[in-house]
């Protein structure tokens, strides 16, 4: 049997599936890690800025109190300045205190004074934050609060911190996140590898099984473990392999059987004709041998007809031509046709037929069933015995029974009685194609009926229910 899978195809398929599953799982893992890392980084960055803003605002409020004391004359300029310098050194920040109508009380840098004041005083904001570029090209983070004296906004206090410092903190946090991602990626890679390998393994096994089937080897099976869809598919493939193996065995057996059935009559005909042509056969025996050859030709023709019939049933192309048929009359006519054959073995055919039994059937096909069963009954009856044919009704069903008295059929053979080329005589000395009962079963089944057989103490009964 030719293989439809190219050499090395299984390995290529495995590598492709495994690689795709691994890449897909890694992409999902890396994508998830990246999204999670970016989200965490965003939240932490936001939190850092909020914390910085709140800290600067808190210190600005402290300076507000100090500035009020200075403006009210409760603190000298030197003490005021020392407080600001100490705060700048401790908190690593810069301070600017601006008044609306006067010069700045304290300015560490040279800020855009009017712009800062408008941000806080004109809009009466309790707090504002601005990130801008100073004259030294240094980005600053600004937090400002109004400077209030005697319930009047007279200016604003600004605390500014270089953005570079904040970004440095954020960069450190991002480094930690990046290292964590790398540390997590290694076990994720290992897990993805083994998971991909695990999921690819059943597909690999299925590929091997299919390749074996394509090469005519039906011994391979898929290893199934678990309860997922792939396992179910593996079970189905194993069942399919079992069925294909049975079909293949039946095919081989069929070829062997049909070869034997064809070889025997052909050998007889060839030997007879060759003997007559060579003159080695007594001319007085020619007629007898020619008659035998004709019988073999008739049997061959019957075998071919049966094979064509059986093929039609296998391909499900047989169409029944049903009509209301009198089973009583049809069965009586069939018995009449076989009386001569029964008489040759001194067999009596007894019939017990219920009158006026009708059924909606294909008359020609049912006649074929009766002929096969009568022929089988007479063939396997002992000489001088009898064959009993019965017709009765059971509810809406019609029951036909054919009973013969001869050799008992063994229990193990009863299961094969309807198999192709089955013959009770293992020596194959009996004539016939061995397809009659198989075709009979097909016809009965196609009518929606049942056929079975019982054999006990040299008494065998075939029972048909329509």
Order of alpha helices (4+ residues) and beta strands (2+ residues): alpha-alpha-beta-beta-alpha-beta-beta-beta-alpha-alpha-alpha-beta-alpha-beta-beta-alpha-beta-beta-alpha-alpha-beta-beta
